[in-house]
Amino acid sequence: MDKLINDFSFGLFFWQFIILIVIIFLLGKFAWKPIVNALEEREAGITDALAAADNAKRDLANLQADNEKLLIQARAERDALMKEAREVKEQMLADARTEADAQGQKMIAQAKATIESEKAAAVLELKQQVSGISIEIAEKLLKDQLANKEAQSQLVEKMLADVKLN
């Protein structure tokens, strides 16, 4: 260190000092300002990116809240549609039952009417058969009785007696 103090030269110190100032000036003009500007721009970009991230986070939270609301609304609409579909189904089933009952009653009434008409036709046919058989029997009896003269006169007298009484 003594050597430095002994060899100290003011001229050399002066020129070194001037070169240092010129280098500081040149660095300040051409290097420091762009570096500082780049750092400020980077800081502003980072700040903007953080603000954008916060905005995106808020937007995402809003979207999630909106999605939840939409899901709740969609579920409510789905439940309403399902309830309406069940009501329509029950109404259709009730209508079908009512119509089936009405058709059944109509068919039963038609069957009863058919049975009654067939019963009446059968009774009429039976009466016709009975009357036919009765006429045949009466014919045979009358033939037997009319073949005998005495039985014939008794029958005529009996019929005359019946006519007077009525």
Secondary structure as a PSIPRED ss2 file (coil, helix, strand):
# PSIPRED VFORMAT (PSIPRED V4.0)

   1 M C   1.000  0.000  0.000
   2 D H   0.000  1.000  0.000
   3 K H   0.000  1.000  0.000
   4 L H   0.000  1.000  0.000
   5 I H   0.000  1.000  0.000
   6 N H   0.000  1.000  0.000
   7 D C   1.000  0.000  0.000
   8 F C   1.000  0.000  0.000
   9 S C   1.000  0.000  0.000
  10 F H   0.000  1.000  0.000
  11 G H   0.000  1.000  0.000
  12 L H   0.000  1.000  0.000
  13 F H   0.000  1.000  0.000
  14 F H   0.000  1.000  0.000
  15 W H   0.000  1.000  0.000
  16 Q H   0.000  1.000  0.000
  17 F H   0.000  1.000  0.000
  18 I H   0.000  1.000  0.000
  19 I H   0.000  1.000  0.000
  20 L H   0.000  1.000  0.000
  21 I H   0.000  1.000  0.000
  22 V H   0.000  1.000  0.000
  23 I H   0.000  1.000  0.000
  24 I H   0.000  1.000  0.000
  25 F H   0.000  1.000  0.000
  26 L H   0.000  1.000  0.000
  27 L H   0.000  1.000  0.000
  28 G H   0.000  1.000  0.000
  29 K H   0.000  1.000  0.000
  30 F H   0.000  1.000  0.000
  31 A H   0.000  1.000  0.000
  32 W H   0.000  1.000  0.000
  33 K H   0.000  1.000  0.000
  34 P H   0.000  1.000  0.000
  35 I H   0.000  1.000  0.000
  36 V H   0.000  1.000  0.000
  37 N H   0.000  1.000  0.000
  38 A H   0.000  1.000  0.000
  39 L H   0.000  1.000  0.000
  40 E H   0.000  1.000  0.000
  41 E H   0.000  1.000  0.000
  42 R H   0.000  1.000  0.000
  43 E H   0.000  1.000  0.000
  44 A H   0.000  1.000  0.000
  45 G H   0.000  1.000  0.000
  46 I H   0.000  1.000  0.000
  47 T H   0.000  1.000  0.000
  48 D H   0.000  1.000  0.000
  49 A H   0.000  1.000  0.000
  50 L H   0.000  1.000  0.000
  51 A H   0.000  1.000  0.000
  52 A H   0.000  1.000  0.000
  53 A H   0.000  1.000  0.000
  54 D H   0.000  1.000  0.000
  55 N H   0.000  1.000  0.000
  56 A H   0.000  1.000  0.000
  57 K H   0.000  1.000  0.000
  58 R H   0.000  1.000  0.000
  59 D H   0.000  1.000  0.000
  60 L H   0.000  1.000  0.000
  61 A H   0.000  1.000  0.000
  62 N H   0.000  1.000  0.000
  63 L H   0.000  1.000  0.000
  64 Q H   0.000  1.000  0.000
  65 A H   0.000  1.000  0.000
  66 D H   0.000  1.000  0.000
  67 N H   0.000  1.000  0.000
  68 E H   0.000  1.000  0.000
  69 K H   0.000  1.000  0.000
  70 L H   0.000  1.000  0.000
  71 L H   0.000  1.000  0.000
  72 I H   0.000  1.000  0.000
  73 Q H   0.000  1.000  0.000
  74 A H   0.000  1.000  0.000
  75 R H   0.000  1.000  0.000
  76 A H   0.000  1.000  0.000
  77 E H   0.000  1.000  0.000
  78 R H   0.000  1.000  0.000
  79 D H   0.000  1.000  0.000
  80 A H   0.000  1.000  0.000
  81 L H   0.000  1.000  0.000
  82 M H   0.000  1.000  0.000
  83 K H   0.000  1.000  0.000
  84 E H   0.000  1.000  0.000
  85 A H   0.000  1.000  0.000
  86 R H   0.000  1.000  0.000
  87 E H   0.000  1.000  0.000
  88 V H   0.000  1.000  0.000
  89 K H   0.000  1.000  0.000
  90 E H   0.000  1.000  0.000
  91 Q H   0.000  1.000  0.000
  92 M H   0.000  1.000  0.000
  93 L H   0.000  1.000  0.000
  94 A H   0.000  1.000  0.000
  95 D H   0.000  1.000  0.000
  96 A H   0.000  1.000  0.000
  97 R H   0.000  1.000  0.000
  98 T H   0.000  1.000  0.000
  99 E H   0.000  1.000  0.000
 100 A H   0.000  1.000  0.000
 101 D H   0.000  1.000  0.000
 102 A H   0.000  1.000  0.000
 103 Q H   0.000  1.000  0.000
 104 G H   0.000  1.000  0.000
 105 Q H   0.000  1.000  0.000
 106 K H   0.000  1.000  0.000
 107 M H   0.000  1.000  0.000
 108 I H   0.000  1.000  0.000
 109 A H   0.000  1.000  0.000
 110 Q H   0.000  1.000  0.000
 111 A H   0.000  1.000  0.000
 112 K H   0.000  1.000  0.000
 113 A H   0.000  1.000  0.000
 114 T H   0.000  1.000  0.000
 115 I H   0.000  1.000  0.000
 116 E H   0.000  1.000  0.000
 117 S H   0.000  1.000  0.000
 118 E H   0.000  1.000  0.000
 119 K H   0.000  1.000  0.000
 120 A H   0.000  1.000  0.000
 121 A H   0.000  1.000  0.000
 122 A H   0.000  1.000  0.000
 123 V H   0.000  1.000  0.000
 124 L H   0.000  1.000  0.000
 125 E H   0.000  1.000  0.000
 126 L H   0.000  1.000  0.000
 127 K H   0.000  1.000  0.000
 128 Q H   0.000  1.000  0.000
 129 Q H   0.000  1.000  0.000
 130 V H   0.000  1.000  0.000
 131 S H   0.000  1.000  0.000
 132 G H   0.000  1.000  0.000
 133 I H   0.000  1.000  0.000
 134 S H   0.000  1.000  0.000
 135 I H   0.000  1.000  0.000
 136 E H   0.000  1.000  0.000
 137 I H   0.000  1.000  0.000
 138 A H   0.000  1.000  0.000
 139 E H   0.000  1.000  0.000
 140 K H   0.000  1.000  0.000
 141 L H   0.000  1.000  0.000
 142 L H   0.000  1.000  0.000
 143 K H   0.000  1.000  0.000
 144 D H   0.000  1.000  0.000
 145 Q H   0.000  1.000  0.000
 146 L H   0.000  1.000  0.000
 147 A H   0.000  1.000  0.000
 148 N C   1.000  0.000  0.000
 149 K H   0.000  1.000  0.000
 150 E H   0.000  1.000  0.000
 151 A H   0.000  1.000  0.000
 152 Q H   0.000  1.000  0.000
 153 S H   0.000  1.000  0.000
 154 Q H   0.000  1.000  0.000
 155 L H   0.000  1.000  0.000
 156 V H   0.000  1.000  0.000
 157 E H   0.000  1.000  0.000
 158 K H   0.000  1.000  0.000
 159 M H   0.000  1.000  0.000
 160 L H   0.000  1.000  0.000
 161 A H   0.000  1.000  0.000
 162 D H   0.000  1.000  0.000
 163 V H   0.000  1.000  0.000
 164 K H   0.000  1.000  0.000
 165 L H   0.000  1.000  0.000
 166 N C   1.000  0.000  0.000
